[in-house]
Every structure is written in structure tokens, then in C-alpha cells.
Amino acid sequence: MRKKMVIGNWKMNGTVSTNSRLLQDIKDDPAVSASQIEVAVCVPFLHVPKTRAILDGSALRWGVQDVSAYREGAFTGEISADMAAEFGVLYALVGHSERRTYHGEALKTVGEKALRTIEAGIVPVVCVGETLREREDGAARETVETQLMAVLDSLTVQQAACIVVAYEPVWAIGTGRSAGASQAQEMHAFIRETLSKQATDLANTPILYGGSVKPATASELFAQADIDGALIGAAALDASQFLDIIRSAAFQALS
Ligand code: PGA
């Protein structure tokens, strides 16, 4: 049985004081330290040192929401994976749809970011997902496969065995409109099949669902065979909602 995983994506929200309070409210909850699940929060870069100071020694891990595609050099405003690793960062989101859409991240760039992340000893959470238009045109699988293959083509099989995949249909992010559990399961099964075809070692890659996950929808999603957890945006900014989702994951992992 694969471990369940719940990762919060705080995006560009909060202040040092509100985010510190949020961490304090979450970190010592027994659900967070349950051995059958892994919980992390991906915070704004500037909040990483404070997050590390608060979470050091707790079961709650921390991550970032992006890394540079480059190792170092004249890339004004960028932050490298190696820099993040110096602050105990364990996860980095790569290819989030907001980066692909608002920052023009190309397929190749996302592959390079995944590689830089792995080289730094950080686990890339590779985000893939189709737009509403692509789903309506019957091109959802093709889009997801293209995004996934661009990353797999940048990595050796050994490196690819370190990734986490997050399926986040763009039409479900921040819209309150989550994919149905069976609709999500269908795409997760396709992603697992694509990974397995690439190498049998990749069959157990954790595949998370993301897009308007709330406590009310989490348990049905987590009950699906190929849904190994969730990437949570808005609900991760509220301690009680985030903890409810974590408890659902822990419960499913036990049953
Ligand atoms: P949401 O965001 O849960 O607010 O839809 C998910 C994400 O963008 O990772």
C-alpha cells in the first residue's frame, strides 16, 4: 500500500505572522505525525527560514512552489533548487498551471526544473492538467501525457523514480469545482499506466489530485485506487479544513 500524501500550496498568501500561526495550529496535530501519511506545506520563498524554524523536529515538512531551471548565474530574481535545499526544503512544485499560464513556462522548462530539483535532493511535485477547452475537445489525456513525458524525457529512470505527480485539472483550480472522484480516478489510472509503460519502477509513483479539494470531497477522492493524496490550495490556508483533509487521508491509509 502506498503512503497517502497531503501537500498544501499556500501560493502568494499570508504574512509572516498569519503563516506562523497557521503552522503552529497544524504541526502538533496527531494526524500530521501519523506514520501512514506524509504532510507538507509549500510556502512562499521568503517564508522558508521562518517555516523551517517553526517546523524543525516536527513531522510536517516544508517545500517551495517553484525553482529556477538554472543552477546559478545571471538570472535576476530567480532562486535555485540548491539554494532551497540549504534551507531543508524537501518538496518543490514544478509546472504548476499558474506558472505555465502566467509565466509562460514551456514543457522543456518544466523538465529542466524537475531535473534541477532532483539534483538538489528535493522531490519535485510535477503538476499536470488540462484546461476546460482541452477537456471539452477530448484532448485531456493527450495534454496530460505530453506534460508528463516532457518531464520523464528530461530524467533517467532512477531520477524519475523520485518524482511525485499532481494531477490538477486547470478548470478545477480555485474555482470550487472539483473533478468528480471517478473522473479524477480515470485520469490517475491513465497517468499510472503512462508511468508504468515508461518503466516498471515508476508504477508506484505517488499521484496526487489537486483542484478545489475540500474536507467534504477529500474522503471520496482518497478512496480511489490510484489517488495517493492531494495538493491543496485554498483549504490549506485554514488550519481546521487542512487538518480535516489530513485526517481523511490518514483514515483512508489505514482502511
Ligand atoms: P485550490 O488550488 O485547492 O485552491 O483549487 C490547488 C492548487 O492550485 O494547487
Boltz pocket constraint, residues with backbone or C-beta under 6 A from the ligand:
constraints:
  - pocket:
      binder: B
      contacts: [[A, 9], [A, 168], [A, 172], [A, 173], [A, 174], [A, 175], [A, 176], [A, 210], [A, 211], [A, 212], [A, 213], [A, 231], [A, 232], [A, 233], [A, 234], [A, 235]]
      max_distance: 6.0
